[in-house]
Amino acid sequence: MAEAQAINATARVESRIRLAAALICAGLLVLLFTLIRIHPLAFVAFAVIGCPLVLAGILLFLFSIVSNQPGTESRTSSKPA
């Protein structure tokens, strides 16, 4: 039973990291395309679309690493003797 929970937790972390990587890649592509074109709307897209995508990817990555620390589930489920 514990192995199945560990596998589910690992799969959850991997899917969150993949989503974080996709957000960061999308943000970097937006940043790249806005740097090619010199226009005021390009700066707006840079600041309003690209930067938040990268920031969301970074925060999701950090959250996925911190939220599933090994041993946190066993500490919360154990009963004091």
SULPE-V861942 format. One record per residue. N is the residue number from 0. OMEGA is omega in degrees with one decimal (999 if undefined). NEAR is the number of other ideal C-beta (glycine too) atoms within 8 Angstrom. D_CENTER is the distance of its C-alpha to the mean C-alpha in whole Angstrom. Layout:
# SULPE-V861942
n: <N:N>
omega: <OMEGA:OMEGA>
near: <NEAR:NEAR>
d_center: <D_CENTER:D_CENTER>
This chain:
# SULPE-V861942
n: <0:1:2:3:4:5:6:7:8:9:10:11:12:13:14:15:16:17:18:19:20:21:22:23:24:25:26:27:28:29:30:31:32:33:34:35:36:37:38:39:40:41:42:43:44:45:46:47:48:49:50:51:52:53:54:55:56:57:58:59:60:61:62:63:64:65:66:67:68:69:70:71:72:73:74:75:76:77:78:79:80>
omega: <179.9:178.8:178.8:177.8:178.4:178.7:178.0:179.2:178.5:179.1:178.6:179.4:-179.8:179.7:176.6:179.3:176.2:178.0:177.4:178.6:178.4:178.0:179.7:178.7:177.8:178.1:178.9:175.6:176.9:178.9:178.9:-178.3:178.8:176.8:178.6:-176.7:177.9:-177.5:178.7:178.3:175.7:176.7:178.5:177.6:177.0:-174.2:-173.0:-177.4:-173.2:-177.7:177.1:177.0:178.7:179.6:178.3:177.4:178.9:-179.3:177.5:177.3:-179.9:178.4:-179.2:177.7:-174.6:-172.5:-177.9:175.1:177.6:177.2:-179.7:179.1:-178.1:178.9:-177.8:-176.8:-178.2:179.9:178.5:-177.3:999>
near: <4:5:6:7:9:8:8:8:10:8:8:9:11:8:8:12:10:8:9:13:10:9:13:13:9:9:17:10:8:13:12:8:9:12:8:5:7:3:6:5:6:11:9:8:12:13:7:8:9:14:11:9:13:13:9:10:15:10:8:12:13:8:9:12:8:7:6:10:6:4:6:8:8:7:7:6:5:6:3:3:2>
d_center: <28:26:25:24:21:20:19:18:15:15:14:12:9:10:9:6:5:7:6:3:7:9:7:8:11:12:12:14:17:17:18:20:22:23:24:27:28:30:30:29:27:25:24:24:21:20:19:18:16:15:14:12:10:9:9:7:4:5:6:3:3:6:7:7:9:11:12:13:16:18:21:20:21:24:25:25:27:30:33:35:38>
